[in-house]
Amino acid sequence: MRHGDPDGGAGAARPGAPDLNLLRTFLAVYRSGSFTAAAGLLGLSQPTVTDRIRALERHTGRELFERLPRGVAPTAVADDLAARVAAPLDALAAATGHEAAPHERAAPVHLAGPAELLCVRALPALAPLVDEGVRLRITPGLTERLLDELRAGRHDLVIATFRPRGRSLVATALMDEEFVLVAAPVWAGQVKARLAAEGPAALHAVPLVAYAEDLPIARRYWRHVFGARLSRPAAVTVPDLRGVVAAVAAGAGFGVLPRYLCAAELASGALVLLHEPEDPPLNTGYLVRRPGRADNPDVARVHDLLAGAGRSW
């Protein structure tokens, strides 16, 4: 149905499904985070975008966006609506052979993932595309939440620490992280030889520096390498593995880290490998997207560059 003017602007709400133009406008606002940005993406005036969102809010009888000093924040109703309409609208655009207009090609690519991988690997790899005019919007976070937001259309691509289940997302293996047990030289000199002889009991007196209270990376290392359960608390937790690197290198204790993240410190001697198992624990990271062709061709460029770069990570 149509609301108001022929372009889907404001008008009296009527029962039935909302106009596709209203839903497309809603999705553009949801993904860009502002009426102004959505207007630029859609080639519309900001008042038209505002009118369409108001018309959709009247149709649903619920507020979709909280107006902020800068941009808008989606409500829970908007999150639910985006989760239901994003994939069908994207599929419709792909099926109709929609080609992005010039203003759509300039839209930012929304990339999300673990902060460490984004900063240490992804952003340096993407620098050439930025120089060519590709715009990026980066969101760090935990995989489970980011995948939910990807399904809802909040992101274009997510670097995930595990493969998502189901068919609502498409995942490509990106890289294997090798986890290593490390400490500063001051601790390594005391425990490395004992660890080889005594096993993990040699680390009992050394403080543990970890990413989180539940010790997900360290527990995995203990199970895989030592065949034992890690049952000690952390002395320090830092919800950024770069902080764990800094603390361990400063002598705060030992930690389990991705090798790529502490390669420079290992090379310089600031960190020392405490143990070198024949079969180190690995975790595969994935580059995840929604099915179908994205409206913004820069999404494919970012995806392909990261997929290629991941082979050397």
Sequence and secondary structure as in RCSB ss.txt:
>XXXX:A:sequence
MRHGDPDGGAGAARPGAPDLNLLRTFLAVYRSGSFTAAAGLLGLSQPTVTDRIRALERHTGRELFERLPRGVAPT
AVADDLAARVAAPLDALAAATGHEAAPHERAAPVHLAGPAELLCVRALPALAPLVDEGVRLRITPGLTERLLDEL
RAGRHDLVIATFRPRGRSLVATALMDEEFVLVAAPVWAGQVKARLAAEGPAALHAVPLVAYAEDLPIARRYWRHV
FGARLSRPAAVTVPDLRGVVAAVAAGAGFGVLPRYLCAAELASGALVLLHEPEDPPLNTGYLVRRPGRADNPDVA
RVHDLLAGAGRSW
>XXXX:A:secstr
   SSTTS S    SSS  HHHHHHHHHHHHHSSHHHHHHHHT  HHHHHHHHHHHHHHHTS  EEE SSSEEE 
HHHHHHHHHHHHHHHHHHHHTT    HHHHTS EEEEE HHHIIIIIHHHHHHHHHTT  EEEEE  HHHHHHHH
HTTS SEEEESS   SSSSEEEEEEEEEEEEEE HHHHHHHHHHHHHHGGGGGTTS BEESSTT HHHHHHIIII
ISS      SEE SSHHHHHHHHHTTS EEEEEHHHHHHHHHHTSSEES   SS  EEEEEEEE SS  SSHHHH
HHHHHHHHHHTT 
